Amino acid sequence: MPSLPPEPSSDESDLLSIPVPLVRVLQILGWDGALPLILALVPVVSRAIWPKPPVGVAGVLVLAPPVAALIRAHIGWHQIARRCGGRAPWWRQITMAVAILLLLVFEAAVGVLTFADGVPAWAWWIPIGVYAGYLAVISLTLWTPADQ
């Protein structure tokens, strides 16, 4: 008697009903979109707790973005390879590097604007624009023909 495939759980069946391109967009916005925004809030929260952060906290605020960039590069390579059949084409690696640099600029801008005094409100459009550029580049980097 042939065995039947296991029935998907309710979570899996819900996911299976979503079109593949939408699943990819949700994945990009979830991991690659929301997480950087959450990390960008660290300086804001730090400023709320300490108007002038102690040296240790300031050190963490300065060192965290480069460390996060290294981790993003490692994870990004694996994301590219998973979507491209086990290899990471050079152009995708270049666009991943550009995306990571945009995130560094975004995080630096948020940090500077958070701790600077007398910054005009329009200045916040700079990190917003950089973040929009990041989302465009990371979407291009991780988009595959199967997503169409």
N, CA and C atoms as a LAMMPS dump frame, in Angstrom:
ITEM: TIMESTEP
0
ITEM: NUMBER OF ATOMS
444
ITEM: BOX BOUNDS ff ff ff
-5.0000000000000000e+02 5.0000000000000000e+02
-5.0000000000000000e+02 5.0000000000000000e+02
-5.0000000000000000e+02 5.0000000000000000e+02
ITEM: ATOMS id mol type element x y z
1 1 1 N 0.842 -1.178 0
2 1 2 C 0 0 0
3 1 3 C 0.888 1.243 0
4 2 1 N 0.702 2.118 -0.972
5 2 2 C 1.56 3.311 -1.025
6 2 3 C 1.29 4.221 0.164
7 3 1 N 2.35 4.825 0.63
8 3 2 C 2.18 5.748 1.755
9 3 3 C 1.791 7.119 1.217
10 4 1 N 0.956 7.763 1.938
11 4 2 C 0.495 9.098 1.565
12 4 3 C 1.432 10.127 2.158
13 5 1 N 1.64 11.224 1.453
14 5 2 C 2.479 12.274 2.05
15 5 3 C 1.787 12.855 3.266
16 6 1 N 2.582 13.281 4.222
17 6 2 C 1.967 13.861 5.428
18 6 3 C 1.177 15.105 5.06
19 7 1 N 0.096 15.3 5.759
20 7 2 C -0.707 16.498 5.526
21 7 3 C -0.013 17.693 6.162
22 8 1 N -0.019 18.804 5.472
23 8 2 C 0.639 19.98 6.051
24 8 3 C -0.115 20.463 7.28
25 9 1 N 0.671 21.032 8.201
26 9 2 C 0.035 21.617 9.374
27 9 3 C -0.732 22.854 8.932
28 10 1 N -1.529 23.405 9.827
29 10 2 C -2.319 24.583 9.457
30 10 3 C -1.418 25.75 9.077
31 11 1 N -0.254 25.879 9.742
32 11 2 C 0.665 26.954 9.39
33 11 3 C 1.222 26.751 7.985
34 12 1 N 1.59 25.5 7.653
35 12 2 C 2.138 25.22 6.337
36 12 3 C 1.09 25.423 5.248
37 13 1 N -0.145 24.978 5.506
38 13 2 C -1.163 25.116 4.472
39 13 3 C -1.481 26.587 4.223
40 14 1 N -1.432 27.407 5.255
41 14 2 C -1.634 28.84 5.063
42 14 3 C -0.512 29.425 4.205
43 15 1 N 0.73 28.982 4.474
44 15 2 C 1.867 29.477 3.726
45 15 3 C 1.8 29.002 2.28
46 16 1 N 1.326 27.764 2.076
47 16 2 C 1.244 27.227 0.728
48 16 3 C 0.196 27.952 -0.112
49 17 1 N -0.765 28.58 0.525
50 17 2 C -1.803 29.28 -0.23
51 17 3 C -1.366 30.673 -0.677
52 18 1 N -0.249 31.16 -0.163
53 18 2 C 0.261 32.475 -0.549
54 18 3 C 1.091 32.302 -1.817
55 19 1 N 0.891 33.139 -2.833
56 19 2 C 1.695 33.041 -4.061
57 19 3 C 3.193 33.203 -3.758
58 20 1 N 4.029 32.46 -4.486
59 20 2 C 5.473 32.454 -4.239
60 20 3 C 6.086 33.853 -4.256
61 21 1 N 5.777 34.722 -5.237
62 21 2 C 6.393 36.059 -5.196
63 21 3 C 6.054 36.821 -3.908
64 22 1 N 4.846 36.665 -3.42
65 22 2 C 4.466 37.361 -2.187
66 22 3 C 5.236 36.797 -0.998
67 23 1 N 5.456 35.474 -0.978
68 23 2 C 6.238 34.859 0.097
69 23 3 C 7.649 35.44 0.095
70 24 1 N 8.246 35.57 -1.097
71 24 2 C 9.604 36.134 -1.196
72 24 3 C 9.637 37.576 -0.688
73 25 1 N 8.652 38.361 -1.059
74 25 2 C 8.601 39.758 -0.616
75 25 3 C 8.447 39.808 0.904
76 26 1 N 7.59 38.948 1.459
77 26 2 C 7.403 38.909 2.912
78 26 3 C 8.69 38.497 3.618
79 27 1 N 9.439 37.547 3.037
80 27 2 C 10.709 37.144 3.63
81 27 3 C 11.71 38.298 3.608
82 28 1 N 11.778 38.99 2.48
83 28 2 C 12.715 40.11 2.366
84 28 3 C 12.344 41.211 3.353
85 29 1 N 11.063 41.541 3.435
86 29 2 C 10.644 42.601 4.35
87 29 3 C 10.771 42.172 5.802
88 30 1 N 10.592 40.887 6.077
89 30 2 C 10.695 40.415 7.456
90 30 3 C 12.119 40.441 7.96
91 31 1 N 12.976 39.599 7.377
92 31 2 C 14.348 39.488 7.852
93 31 3 C 15.175 40.687 7.427
94 32 1 N 15.121 41.014 6.145
95 32 2 C 15.986 42.047 5.608
96 32 3 C 15.396 43.442 5.737
97 33 1 N 14.116 43.546 6.071
98 33 2 C 13.481 44.852 6.17
99 33 3 C 13.243 45.302 7.597
100 34 1 N 12.641 44.436 8.399
101 34 2 C 12.271 44.822 9.764
102 34 3 C 13.451 44.78 10.731
103 35 1 N 14.302 43.768 10.604
104 35 2 C 15.407 43.634 11.551
105 35 3 C 16.338 44.849 11.549
106 36 1 N 16.738 45.375 10.391
107 36 2 C 17.573 46.58 10.422
108 36 3 C 16.871 47.775 11.074
109 37 1 N 15.558 47.892 10.876
110 37 2 C 14.829 48.985 11.539
111 37 3 C 14.859 48.828 13.047
112 38 1 N 14.695 47.594 13.511
113 38 2 C 14.737 47.337 14.957
114 38 3 C 16.124 47.677 15.502
115 39 1 N 17.173 47.258 14.785
116 39 2 C 18.535 47.562 15.231
117 39 3 C 18.824 49.052 15.197
118 40 1 N 18.205 49.76 14.266
119 40 2 C 18.415 51.207 14.19
120 40 3 C 17.803 51.931 15.382
121 41 1 N 16.879 51.283 16.064
122 41 2 C 16.265 51.901 17.237
123 41 3 C 17.177 51.87 18.467
124 42 1 N 18.264 51.091 18.418
125 42 2 C 19.166 50.993 19.576
126 42 3 C 19.695 52.365 19.989
127 43 1 N 20.18 53.215 19.077
128 43 2 C 20.615 54.54 19.523
129 43 3 C 19.481 55.373 20.123
130 44 1 N 18.291 55.248 19.562
131 44 2 C 17.143 56.011 20.061
132 44 3 C 16.807 55.576 21.489
133 45 1 N 16.783 54.266 21.705
134 45 2 C 16.498 53.742 23.047
135 45 3 C 17.62 54.12 24.003
136 46 1 N 18.857 54.03 23.523
137 46 2 C 19.997 54.408 24.356
138 46 3 C 19.902 55.869 24.776
139 47 1 N 19.516 56.727 23.847
140 47 2 C 19.377 58.159 24.162
141 47 3 C 18.255 58.385 25.172
142 48 1 N 17.18 57.582 25.067
143 48 2 C 16.067 57.726 26.016
144 48 3 C 16.505 57.318 27.425
145 49 1 N 17.398 56.322 27.51
146 49 2 C 17.848 55.849 28.824
147 49 3 C 18.949 56.748 29.37
148 50 1 N 19.937 57.066 28.533
149 50 2 C 21.061 57.905 28.936
150 50 3 C 21.175 59.083 27.983
151 51 1 N 20.839 60.304 28.416
152 51 2 C 21.02 61.457 27.528
153 51 3 C 22.467 61.585 27.033
154 52 1 N 23.424 61.259 27.9
155 52 2 C 24.831 61.179 27.5
156 52 3 C 25.296 59.781 27.896
157 53 1 N 25.334 58.843 26.922
158 53 2 C 25.645 57.452 27.265
159 53 3 C 27.048 57.29 27.839
160 54 1 N 27.189 56.327 28.771
161 54 2 C 28.521 56.033 29.306
162 54 3 C 29.45 55.541 28.189
163 55 1 N 30.748 55.566 28.461
164 55 2 C 31.74 55.196 27.452
165 55 3 C 31.491 53.776 26.927
166 56 1 N 31.149 52.848 27.79
167 56 2 C 30.907 51.462 27.359
168 56 3 C 29.741 51.366 26.388
169 57 1 N 28.672 52.066 26.69
170 57 2 C 27.504 52.057 25.806
171 57 3 C 27.847 52.734 24.484
172 58 1 N 28.561 53.849 24.549
173 58 2 C 28.967 54.544 23.332
174 58 3 C 29.863 53.647 22.479
175 59 1 N 30.737 52.892 23.132
176 59 2 C 31.6 51.956 22.403
177 59 3 C 30.8 50.89 21.676
178 60 1 N 29.788 50.365 22.356
179 60 2 C 28.933 49.361 21.731
180 60 3 C 28.183 49.977 20.552
181 61 1 N 27.694 51.197 20.715
182 61 2 C 26.973 51.865 19.63
183 61 3 C 27.869 52.092 18.412
184 62 1 N 29.156 52.303 18.643
185 62 2 C 30.086 52.528 17.536
186 62 3 C 30.513 51.205 16.897
187 63 1 N 30.744 50.175 17.708
188 63 2 C 31.247 48.904 17.187
189 63 3 C 30.153 47.984 16.644
190 64 1 N 28.931 48.158 17.077
191 64 2 C 27.857 47.253 16.651
192 64 3 C 27.618 47.267 15.135
193 65 1 N 27.562 48.415 14.463
194 65 2 C 27.306 48.379 13.016
195 65 3 C 28.351 47.615 12.198
196 66 1 N 29.668 47.797 12.439
197 66 2 C 30.622 47 11.653
198 66 3 C 30.52 45.495 11.938
199 67 1 N 30.291 45.139 13.185
200 67 2 C 30.121 43.718 13.521
201 67 3 C 28.865 43.18 12.843
202 68 1 N 27.795 43.949 12.882
203 68 2 C 26.553 43.528 12.211
204 68 3 C 26.786 43.392 10.708
205 69 1 N 27.616 44.259 10.119
206 69 2 C 27.9 44.176 8.685
207 69 3 C 28.614 42.865 8.343
208 70 1 N 29.545 42.46 9.189
209 70 2 C 30.231 41.181 8.955
210 70 3 C 29.264 40.003 9.046
211 71 1 N 28.39 40.047 10.03
212 71 2 C 27.397 38.978 10.182
213 71 3 C 26.447 38.984 8.992
214 72 1 N 26.019 40.176 8.564
215 72 2 C 25.131 40.272 7.396
216 72 3 C 25.796 39.712 6.14
217 73 1 N 27.085 39.972 5.975
218 73 2 C 27.796 39.459 4.797
219 73 3 C 27.802 37.932 4.807
220 74 1 N 28.055 37.346 5.952
221 74 2 C 28.062 35.89 6.057
222 74 3 C 26.676 35.305 5.766
223 75 1 N 25.676 35.826 6.438
224 75 2 C 24.306 35.336 6.244
225 75 3 C 23.846 35.624 4.816
226 76 1 N 24.197 36.793 4.298
227 76 2 C 23.794 37.167 2.941
228 76 3 C 24.339 36.218 1.896
229 77 1 N 25.609 35.812 2.035
230 77 2 C 26.181 34.871 1.084
231 77 3 C 25.376 33.581 1.076
232 78 1 N 25.019 33.103 2.262
233 78 2 C 24.236 31.863 2.35
234 78 3 C 22.831 32.045 1.765
235 79 1 N 22.224 33.202 1.97
236 79 2 C 20.907 33.452 1.376
237 79 3 C 20.989 33.444 -0.142
238 80 1 N 22.024 34.072 -0.681
239 80 2 C 22.198 34.085 -2.132
240 80 3 C 22.403 32.659 -2.646
241 81 1 N 23.291 31.914 -2.009
242 81 2 C 23.591 30.553 -2.464
243 81 3 C 22.351 29.666 -2.405
244 82 1 N 21.538 29.826 -1.375
245 82 2 C 20.316 29.02 -1.255
246 82 3 C 19.353 29.334 -2.398
247 83 1 N 19.271 30.58 -2.79
248 83 2 C 18.346 30.967 -3.865
249 83 3 C 18.913 30.7 -5.256
250 84 1 N 20.229 30.478 -5.344
251 84 2 C 20.873 30.314 -6.655
252 84 3 C 21.481 28.917 -6.824
253 85 1 N 20.884 27.936 -6.229
254 85 2 C 21.33 26.562 -6.438
255 85 3 C 22.7 26.228 -5.872
256 86 1 N 23.059 26.807 -4.737
257 86 2 C 24.306 26.455 -4.072
258 86 3 C 25.505 27.317 -4.434
259 87 1 N 25.35 28.235 -5.343
260 87 2 C 26.445 29.127 -5.675
261 87 3 C 25.995 30.575 -5.517
262 88 1 N 26.964 31.455 -5.391
263 88 2 C 26.656 32.875 -5.22
264 88 3 C 27.313 33.657 -6.351
265 89 1 N 26.55 34.013 -7.396
266 89 2 C 27.129 34.775 -8.511
267 89 3 C 27.762 36.082 -8.033
268 90 1 N 28.838 36.482 -8.717
269 90 2 C 29.584 37.657 -8.27
270 90 3 C 28.734 38.906 -8.251
271 91 1 N 27.83 39.09 -9.238
272 91 2 C 27.041 40.326 -9.263
273 91 3 C 26.097 40.397 -8.077
274 92 1 N 25.615 39.233 -7.612
275 92 2 C 24.759 39.242 -6.418
276 92 3 C 25.578 39.551 -5.165
277 93 1 N 26.814 39.071 -5.135
278 93 2 C 27.678 39.396 -4.001
279 93 3 C 28.003 40.884 -3.97
280 94 1 N 28.2 41.476 -5.136
281 94 2 C 28.475 42.926 -5.214
282 94 3 C 27.253 43.716 -4.746
283 95 1 N 26.059 43.322 -5.223
284 95 2 C 24.863 44.055 -4.8
285 95 3 C 24.584 43.837 -3.314
286 96 1 N 24.932 42.657 -2.78
287 96 2 C 24.794 42.43 -1.327
288 96 3 C 25.735 43.367 -0.573
289 97 1 N 26.962 43.541 -1.079
290 97 2 C 27.908 44.46 -0.439
291 97 3 C 27.382 45.895 -0.474
292 98 1 N 26.803 46.291 -1.603
293 98 2 C 26.215 47.636 -1.704
294 98 3 C 25.079 47.782 -0.69
295 99 1 N 24.235 46.747 -0.571
296 99 2 C 23.124 46.795 0.389
297 99 3 C 23.655 46.931 1.819
298 100 1 N 24.709 46.192 2.144
299 100 2 C 25.289 46.271 3.488
300 100 3 C 25.879 47.658 3.731
301 101 1 N 26.526 48.236 2.727
302 101 2 C 27.053 49.6 2.879
303 101 3 C 25.922 50.61 3.088
304 102 1 N 24.814 50.429 2.361
305 102 2 C 23.665 51.317 2.568
306 102 3 C 23.136 51.196 3.998
307 103 1 N 23.127 49.974 4.532
308 103 2 C 22.682 49.814 5.929
309 103 3 C 23.638 50.5 6.9
310 104 1 N 24.932 50.427 6.629
311 104 2 C 25.893 51.123 7.494
312 104 3 C 25.651 52.634 7.463
313 105 1 N 25.403 53.171 6.274
314 105 2 C 25.108 54.607 6.155
315 105 3 C 23.81 54.927 6.893
316 106 1 N 22.803 54.082 6.727
317 106 2 C 21.522 54.277 7.412
318 106 3 C 21.713 54.29 8.928
319 107 1 N 22.429 53.273 9.449
320 107 2 C 22.642 53.198 10.901
321 107 3 C 23.455 54.38 11.409
322 108 1 N 24.461 54.793 10.65
323 108 2 C 25.262 55.953 11.052
324 108 3 C 24.414 57.212 11.063
325 109 1 N 23.578 57.375 10.043
326 109 2 C 22.724 58.573 9.98
327 109 3 C 21.745 58.614 11.144
328 110 1 N 21.152 57.469 11.458
329 110 2 C 20.22 57.435 12.595
330 110 3 C 20.958 57.767 13.888
331 111 1 N 22.141 57.203 14.061
332 111 2 C 22.926 57.487 15.266
333 111 3 C 23.301 58.948 15.382
334 112 1 N 23.769 59.534 14.291
335 112 2 C 24.165 60.947 14.307
336 112 3 C 22.962 61.838 14.571
337 113 1 N 21.86 61.579 13.864
338 113 2 C 20.664 62.411 14.049
339 113 3 C 20.074 62.262 15.447
340 114 1 N 20.222 61.072 16.036
341 114 2 C 19.679 60.848 17.378
342 114 3 C 20.445 61.65 18.421
343 115 1 N 21.768 61.71 18.291
344 115 2 C 22.571 62.349 19.326
345 115 3 C 22.97 63.79 19.006
346 116 1 N 22.675 64.258 17.805
347 116 2 C 22.985 65.646 17.459
348 116 3 C 21.897 66.573 17.993
349 117 1 N 22.297 67.735 18.405
350 117 2 C 21.344 68.731 18.896
351 117 3 C 21.013 69.718 17.78
352 118 1 N 19.765 70.14 17.744
353 118 2 C 19.346 71.169 16.797
354 118 3 C 19.276 70.717 15.353
355 119 1 N 19.062 69.44 15.13
356 119 2 C 18.962 68.929 13.755
357 119 3 C 17.554 69.222 13.234
358 120 1 N 17.447 69.786 12.022
359 120 2 C 16.104 70.045 11.485
360 120 3 C 15.376 68.728 11.188
361 121 1 N 14.069 68.773 11.265
362 121 2 C 13.259 67.563 11.063
363 121 3 C 13.449 66.971 9.674
364 122 1 N 13.686 67.815 8.662
365 122 2 C 13.849 67.295 7.302
366 122 3 C 15.063 66.396 7.168
367 123 1 N 16.029 66.515 8.063
368 123 2 C 17.242 65.696 7.983
369 123 3 C 16.934 64.21 8.122
370 124 1 N 15.821 63.883 8.762
371 124 2 C 15.446 62.473 8.922
372 124 3 C 15.057 61.844 7.59
373 125 1 N 14.803 62.663 6.563
374 125 2 C 14.519 62.105 5.239
375 125 3 C 15.751 61.441 4.631
376 126 1 N 16.929 61.818 5.092
377 126 2 C 18.165 61.211 4.57
378 126 3 C 18.208 59.72 4.906
379 127 1 N 18.102 59.312 6.194
380 127 2 C 18.117 57.87 6.448
381 127 3 C 16.903 57.143 5.852
382 128 1 N 15.779 57.833 5.743
383 128 2 C 14.605 57.195 5.125
384 128 3 C 14.901 56.866 3.66
385 129 1 N 15.504 57.82 2.945
386 129 2 C 15.87 57.58 1.545
387 129 3 C 16.919 56.498 1.394
388 130 1 N 17.911 56.495 2.282
389 130 2 C 18.953 55.462 2.231
390 130 3 C 18.334 54.094 2.499
391 131 1 N 17.404 54.02 3.446
392 131 2 C 16.759 52.746 3.759
393 131 3 C 15.906 52.26 2.589
394 132 1 N 15.223 53.172 1.91
395 132 2 C 14.45 52.795 0.728
396 132 3 C 15.388 52.252 -0.359
397 133 1 N 16.547 52.869 -0.512
398 133 2 C 17.54 52.363 -1.459
399 133 3 C 18.023 50.98 -1.067
400 134 1 N 18.244 50.778 0.235
401 134 2 C 18.642 49.453 0.722
402 134 3 C 17.6 48.403 0.362
403 135 1 N 16.323 48.704 0.616
404 135 2 C 15.269 47.727 0.305
405 135 3 C 15.24 47.397 -1.189
406 136 1 N 15.464 48.392 -2.03
407 136 2 C 15.483 48.145 -3.479
408 136 3 C 16.667 47.25 -3.856
409 137 1 N 17.843 47.543 -3.325
410 137 2 C 19.037 46.769 -3.677
411 137 3 C 18.947 45.344 -3.143
412 138 1 N 18.494 45.165 -1.906
413 138 2 C 18.421 43.815 -1.345
414 138 3 C 17.345 43.005 -2.056
415 139 1 N 16.278 43.656 -2.492
416 139 2 C 15.245 42.956 -3.265
417 139 3 C 15.811 42.474 -4.592
418 140 1 N 16.582 43.32 -5.267
419 140 2 C 17.226 42.93 -6.521
420 140 3 C 18.208 41.781 -6.274
421 141 1 N 18.955 41.87 -5.208
422 141 2 C 19.969 40.852 -4.902
423 141 3 C 19.338 39.483 -4.673
424 142 1 N 18.238 39.431 -3.956
425 142 2 C 17.664 38.149 -3.559
426 142 3 C 16.545 37.673 -4.488
427 143 1 N 16.195 38.475 -5.477
428 143 2 C 15.115 38.091 -6.402
429 143 3 C 15.644 37.061 -7.374
430 144 1 N 14.868 35.991 -7.604
431 144 2 C 15.262 34.951 -8.557
432 144 3 C 14.182 34.814 -9.625
433 145 1 N 14.511 34.208 -10.774
434 145 2 C 13.502 34.017 -11.812
435 145 3 C 12.291 33.21 -11.327
436 146 1 N 12.485 32.357 -10.326
437 146 2 C 11.368 31.582 -9.795
438 146 3 C 10.352 32.469 -9.089
439 147 1 N 10.747 33.68 -8.725
440 147 2 C 9.853 34.597 -8.014
441 147 3 C 8.863 35.28 -8.948
442 148 1 N 9.072 35.18 -10.259
443 148 2 C 8.218 35.894 -11.215
444 148 3 C 6.912 35.182 -11.42
